[in-house]
Amino acid sequence: MQLKRTHTCGEINAQLIGQKVRLSGWVDNWRDHGGVFFVDLRDRYGKVQVVFQPHNEAVYQIGKKLRSEFVIAIEGVVQARPPEAINPAMASGEVEVPVAQVEILNASQTTPFEINEYVDVSEDVRLKYRYLDLRRKQLQEVIVFRHKLAQLTRTFFTKENFVEIETPFLTKSTPEGARDFLVPSRMQKGKFYALPQSPQTYKQILMIAGFDRYFQLVKCFRDEDLRKDRQPEFTQIDVEMSFVDEEDVMAVVESYMAYICNELLDIQLQLPFPRLEYEESIRRYGSDKPDTRFGLELNDLTGIFNDSEFKVFRGVIDAGGYIGALVVAEAAGYSRKQIDELQKWVMAMGVKGLAYFKFNGAEFEGGLSKFLSEAERRQLQEELELREPALFLIIADQRKEFAQNVLGFLRNRLANDLDLVDESKHHLHWTVNFPLMEYSQEEQRYLARHHPFTAPRPEDMDLLDTHPEKAYARAYDLVYNGNEIAGGSIRIHSRDAQAKVFQALKLTPEEAERKFGFLLEALSYGAPPHGGIAFGFDRLVMLLTGCSSIRDVIAFPKTASAIGLMEHTPSEVSEEQLNELGLTIRK
């Protein structure tokens, strides 16, 4: 390479007029204007127009060979564009660089899609050619944003006296949550490591070791079904603190969020963040991570329909169930076809149906309005303070929280369909007072709502022997615009208390020792009170940049079926490798 660059394309502007520059980059596009032709040269910093002119025969002939995505280096003197040729859409739009010398550093085949901001091609094709997809300015800006967030995170926690400590990737399988990724050991045949779902036990051990403030940007691994905001490998901001309670952890997190939002988005957050108790959140929004940028809260109609003659409602009431509704003024004009589409959508979630009727401003009409008694009509108007036309969408089910959850999903869909969300708002709040455990019909035992190291409230310890489902956790989730971005808790720091929780989870002492023996032993040697939180770093980047998929904020993501299309993973391995590990593949 003879023409080593002196400037990036993003640095070229009117202040450099008259200066000789050398630039390197990719041919973004090529335009022939009757003998003189123009190339937009692109690097990750910007674009600049370079000009090939016939009077420089040698350079001109090389320039004629250029095509999109060729890699070139040029030399020339920056000059002002004619006034009529100024391009305000480009940062360098006031100037151009006539090419005095050019060097083709590499040619390119015709790319499978154009390198521009709006790629009309499937995501699978983009992921297969990810190195081309990442040339797009939009994705490059997201990756740079991710870098800045990581650096700000380290700056903030370092200033707050936290120490960044790496924890192992090859660890012990403790399948108490999602499925582990297992790694066979060659030296200990028949035994396996697991890739960590989180550094949970390690960070607790670090507290016991005396590192009272720890953080880490850490890779985590979960072998689970994927969605738009999940990947088999993902990054967490992991935080742990000793000698603290919930208020201390939440205060540090609020300061961190205020810091990064100010630095990256120039947004001033109001502190402290509001708090919603779990039960109130479910009652009002049908979700423990509600989007509070809009209203449309759930209405409990169970009491109003307590004496209903309508067969479906009667059956739910007699079974001790729940009747809830969304009252949607913005959907008062919905057609029967639109309502039928919503019915099909919610029934796919497992409810038996979606009842409806309308209020026209004076009376009820349509749907099951003919089954409403005069007393029910009067109660609906009085208790819900009905004044304007509205559509009632009703779910009745014996499973109260399930019905509320479905109404919560319906609430979110209607907000999107009816454009109720103000995208300029940034709402953060805490959800607190979660149940410690929930009963699994499938496993016929209680499971930890968060993880088995979450501390119960001190006043609820005795409930673990009698009514574990009534115990509350010292846990807290941070919710941003309807997305959980961080979750944490105060941990159990007493071996006896930890054993009591394991007992409520139906883990035998032998099983607990086998899975968590090293942690239990560590708790016997003066463990301090401690607690922490973990952010989903990828999800945080996705939300702060306004991306619609977590795959857009990860340089080399997997597909929804956990496949790496570019590098063809997962892949088969040779018989020799399997033999070394003492493994055989069952067909």
N, C-alpha and C positions, 0 to 999 in steps of 0.2 A: 504494500500500500504506500504510494508515493504522496498522495494528497491527504495528509493527516489533518483532521478537522481542527479549526481554531475556535469555532462557535457552534452552538446548537441552533437548529432552525427556529426555536422559540426565542432566541436572543436577537434575531434580526429585526431591526426597526429603523425609523428615520434618523435616529441619532448616529447610526453607523454609515450614513451616506458618504461616499468617497473613500471608504475603507475597503481594503482587500480582505476577503474572508475565504475560508475553506469550510465546506459543509459536507456532511455525509448523511445518508438516509435512504429511504425507499421512494421509488417513483409512485406518487399517489394517483396522479392522472397525467395524461399527455394530450396536448391540443395543438393542432396544426392551423396556423392563421396565414395561409397563403405564402409559404416559404419560411417565415419565422415561426418557430413552434415553442410552446411554453410547457414546462413541467412543474407541477407542484411537488416539491421535495418534502418528505415527511420524516420526522423522528418523534420520539415520545414527548418532546418539548413543544412541538408546534409544526407549522408548515410555512414554506416560503416559495414564492414563484421564481424559477430560474429560466433564463431565456437562451435559446440556441439560435444563432443568426448565420445566414449563408456565407457571409464574408470570412468567417473563421472555418474554412473548409474542413480541416481535419477534425475539429471538435464537432462540427455540424454532422459529418458522416457517422461519427460514433453515436451522437444523439439520436439519429434516425433509427438506430437499432433498439432503442429503449422501449420497454413495455411496462405495464403496471407491475409493481413489486420487485422490479430490478433494484439491486443495491448499488448505489453509485457514490462517488465523491466528486465534488466540483470546486473550482476556484474562480473567483470573479470579484469585481468591485461593486459594492452596493450602490444602486442609483434609485432616484425617485421615479415612481410611475407617473405617466401623464395623468393630469387631473381626471380625465374621463375614464381612466383604467383603474382608479383606486377601488379596492375591494374592502368595504368596512366590515365584512363578515370574517376577515382574517386579521389576526393581530399584527401580521407583517404586511397588511394590505396596502400600505402607502409606498412600499418599495419593492424592488425586484433585483435579481443578480444576473447580469449577462455572463454567460459561461465562457471563461477564457481557457480553462483546462477541464477535462473530464476523465474520470477513470471508472470503468465498469468493474465493480468489486465482485458481483455475482449476478447471474441471470436468474430468472424465475419462470417456472411453468405457469400456465394459466391457472389461477386459483379456483377452487371449487365454488367459491362465493366471493362477492365483492367485499373489499375491506372498507366498510362504511358503517355509520351508526345504526342504520335500520336494515338488518340482514334478513332478507326474505328466504330463509332456509331453516330446516328443522334443527332443533337443539342437538340432536344426535350427530348431525353433520358438523355443527360448530364444535362439539366436544371431540370428535374424531380429529379435527384439524385445529386443536386448541391453540397451537402456536400462531396460527393465522388469526383466529378469533381474538387473541390477546393483543393483536396489533391495533385493534379498534380503540379510538380515543376514549370512548366511554368506559370500556373495561380497564384500560390503563389508569384512568383517573380513579376508579374504584380501588384498584390494587395499591395505588399511591396513598389514597385515603386510609386504607387498612394499615399501611406502614406508619403513617402519621399517628393513627390512634394507638398503635402498639408502642410507639416511642413516648407519646404523652402518658400512656398508662404507666410505663416504667418511671417516667419523671415524677408523676404524682405520688406513686406509692413509695418511691425512694425518698422523696421529701418528707413523707409521713413516717419515716423510720422503719419501713418494711424491708426485708431482705429477700431477694429473689433466689430461690433454691430449686434445683432440678431434682425430680424424683424419677424412679426407674420406670421404664417401659415394659420390661420383663418382670412380671409380678405374679401374685397368687390368684387363682380363680376363686371368686367369691360370688357365685350366681344368685344374688339377692335382688337383682334389678333386671336390666336387659341381658340378652345373651352375651357371653364373653367371646372375644376372638381368642382362640387357643394357638399356642406356638409349641410344637413338639421339641423336646430336648434330645440332642444327639448323644450327649455324654451321659444322660440319665434316661435311658430308653424306657418308654412306657410312661414317662412323666411329662407334664406340660407346664409351661408358663401361660399366663393370660396377659393380653394387652389391657391396660387399666381403663375402666369405664370413667374413672376420675381418680385423683390422687387422695381420696378421702382418708384412708387409714394412714397414709404417709404424712399428711399435713397434721393429723392429730398427734402422731409420733413426734413430729417436729416441735409441737407445743410442749410435749412432755420433755423433750430434749432442751427446752429453755429458749428456743427462738420464738419470742413472744409476738413477733409480727412477721409473717411470711406471705409472699405472693409469688405467682408464677404464671406466665403465658404457656400453657401446656396442651399437648395433643392428648385427646381422649378417644376411646374406641368403643363402639357399641354395635353388636350384630343384630340390628333390628330393622323392621320395615321402615322405608324412607318416605319423607314427604318433601314439600318444597323447602322447608326450613330445617331439614335433617340430612346428615351425611354419616357414613359409617366411621369416618375419622373427622374429628372436629376440634376446635380450639376453645379452651376455657381461660378466662381470667380467674385464677384461683386465689382466694384470700382467706387467711386465718389469723386470729388474734387471741392472746391469753389475757386473763383477768378482766374479762368484759362481760356485759350483758347485751341484750338485743339492741338497746338504745345506742350503745357504742358502735356496733357493727353498722347499723343503719345510718348513723351520722357520718361515718367515713365514706360510705357508698354515696350518700347524697352529695357530699363535697366533691367526690370523684366525678359524678354525673354533671354537676354544675361546671366543673373545670373543663371537661372535654367538650361539652356543648358550647361553652363560651369560646374555647380555642378553635374548634373546628367549624361551628355553625353560626357563631356570633349571636348565640341565644342566651338570655339571662333567665335561668330557672328560679322559681320561687321556692325557697326552703322554709320549713321542712315539707316533704311530700305528704299529701293526704293519706289516710289509712282506712282500709275497708276490712272489716272482719269477714272471715271466710263465709260464715253463714249468711251474713247480710249481702255479700257479693252474689252468692248463689240465688238468694231470694229476689234481689232486685234486677240481676242481669243474666242469671242462668249460667254463670261462668265464674271461675276464680281468677280469671285474667280479662276482665271486661274492658272494652274500648269505651272510655268515658268522654270521648269527644262529642258524643251525641246522647240524647235522652233515650226514648223508647224503652222504658223499663217494663219489667214483667208485672202483671196484675194477678193477684191470687183471688180467684172467683169461687173458691171452694165453699166458703161460707154463704155466699149469695145463692148458690145452687144446692144448699143443704137439703132442701125439700123438693128438689126438682122431680118432675114427672117424666122427664126425658130418660129413656131406658139406659142409654150409654152413661149419662151422668149419674143416674141412680146407682148403677153397678159400681162405678168408681167410688162414689161417696160411701156406699155400704162396705167397700173393701178398705176404707181408710185412706183412699188415694188423694190425688191432687188435681184440681182444675185450674189451669192458668191461661192467661191471654195476653197477646200484644194488641194494643189499641192504636191503630196507625192512621192518623189523620191524612197523611200524604198518600195513602193507598185507598182513600175513599172511593176513587173512581176506577178501581181495579175491575177488570172484566171477569166473567166466570172462567174463561180460558186461563187467565193469569193465576187465578186462585187454584185451579186444578193443577197447574204446574207446581205450585208451592205444596199442594197436597202430596203429589208424587214424590217430591223432593224429601219431605220430612218422613214419609212412610218408608223410604229407603233406609232410614236410620233405625227403624224398628218400632215406631209408634203405629197404632192401628188406624189413625186417621187425623185429619185436621179439620175441625169444625169451624164454621164462620157465620157471621151475620153482619149487617151494616147498620149504622146509625146515620140517618139522613139530616140530622140537626133537630128533628122533632120526634121521630119515632124509629123503631127498629124494623128492618125489612130484610128479605132474602135469607138463604141458608136455613138455619134452624130457628129463626126468629119466631116461627109459628108455634114452637114449643115453649116459648117464654110466657110465664104467668105475669099477671099485672104487677104482683109484688116484686118479681124479679126485674121487670122492666124499670120499675120505680127505683129499686135499689141500685141498679146499674147506673142510672142517670145521676143519682144523688152521690153515691160513694166514689164514682169515677169523675164526677163533676163534668159531665158531657155537655158540651155547648156546640161544637163544630161537627160536621160530618166525619165519620171514621169507619174503618174496617176493623172488625174484631176477628182475630185468628186465635183459635182455642185448641189447646191440647189437654186431654183428660187421660190420666194413667194412674194405675195403682202404685207405680214407682215414682215417688215425688221428685227426687233429685234427677232422675233420668228425664222426666218430663220437663223440668226446668232447664236442663242442659240442652235439650232439643229446641226449646224456645230461645235459648241463648244463641244457638247456631242460626235460627231463623231471624233473630234480631240483627245479627251481623249481615246476613244476606240482604235483608230489606234495606239496611243502611247503605249498602253498596248499590243495590238496584235503584234506590230512590235518591241517591247522591246526598245523603244526610251527613256525611263525614267532612269536616273542615280539615283538609290535608295540611293546612298551614299550622295547625295546633300541635303542641307537644305536651301530652298529658302523661305524667308519671304519678304512680301511687303504689303504696304497699298493700298487699293482702296479708293479713295476720290471723293468728288463732286458728290454725288448721287442726283438724282431727289428727291425732298421733298415728292411728291405725285405721284400716278398713278391712272388712271381712271379704274374703275371696270364696265364692261358692265353688269355683273350680278346684281350688286347693284345700277347701274345707278348713281354713285357718285364717288368722289375722295376718295382714301384711303391713309393713311400714309404709306410711303415706309418702314420706320423703326417703329416708334410709334408716337402717336400724340403729344408727348412732345418734339420732336426734333426741334431745332431752325432752321428757315430758315436763309440764309445769309441776313444780314441787307439790302443790296441793292436789295433784291428780295421781301421784305415785300409787296410792292405795287402790285406785280404780283398776290398775293393771291386773290385780288378782280377781276382780269381780266383773267389771264392765269396761274392758279395754277400749271399746268403741266410744266411750264417753270421755276419754282422756284427750287433752289438748296438747299440741306440740309447741315448743318454743321455736317456731319456724316462721319464716317471712319470705315472701316473693316480691320482687320488684317488677311492676307492670308498666310497659311503655306503649301507649296507643293500642291497647288490646293484645299485646304480646308479652309473655313472660321473658324478661331478659336476664334475670338473675334470681337465684334461689339459695337460701341458706338457713342456718339454725344455730342455736346454742347446742353444744355437744354434751353427751354424757361423759363425765370425767371420773366417775366412781365405778370400780369393778362390780360392786354389789348391785348398783343401779343398772349397769349394763346387763348383768346376768338376769335381772328381773325383767327387763325388756325382751331379751332373748327368750325367756320362759313364756312370756305372753305371745310371742311370735311362733311358739311351738318348736323352737330350736332346742334340742336336747343339749345337756352340758357337753357331751362328747362331740356333737356336731358343731357347737359353738367353738369348742377348743380346736377342732380340725380346721375350721374356716378362719377363725379370728384369734387363735391362741396367742400370737405375738402381740396383738393389740391389748388383749385382756391382761397379759403379763405386764405390759408397759404401764397400764392403768394402776398397777399395784405399787408403782414406784414414784409416788408423789406427783400425780397428774394435776396440772392447774385447771381451774375453770377456763373454758375456751369456747370459741364459736367462730363462724365465718360465713362465707358466701362464695358462690361461683357464678360468673357471667358467661353466657354463651357469646363468645367473641365474634364468631361469624354472623350470628343473628343480629348482634349489635351493629356491626358494619352494614349489614343488609338494610336495617331500619333507618340508620342515620344517613345512608346514601340514597334511600328511596328505591332500592332494587326490589324486584318482585320475587326473586328466587335466591336462595342461599348459594346456589351454584355460580351465580354471577359475581360473588365476592371471594371465591376461592380460586387460586390460579389453576389448579388441576383437579377438578371435582369428579366424583363418580356420578353415574346415572341413577335414576330412581330404583334400578335393580342392582345397584352397587357394582357396576361395571365401569372400568376405565377404558373408554373406547379408543383413546389415542395409543396407549401402551399395551392394550389387549390384556387387561387383568380382570379377574383372576385367570391364571393359566395352569396347564398341567405341568407336572415336573417329571423328571426321568425316574426310571426304576431304581437306578443307582442311588439317587437322592432319598427315595423312599426306604430303600434297604438300610442306608446309613442311619435313618431315624427309627428303624424297626417298625415301619408302618406298611400296611397293605390297604388298597382301595377296594371297598366292597362295591360290587356292581349293582 
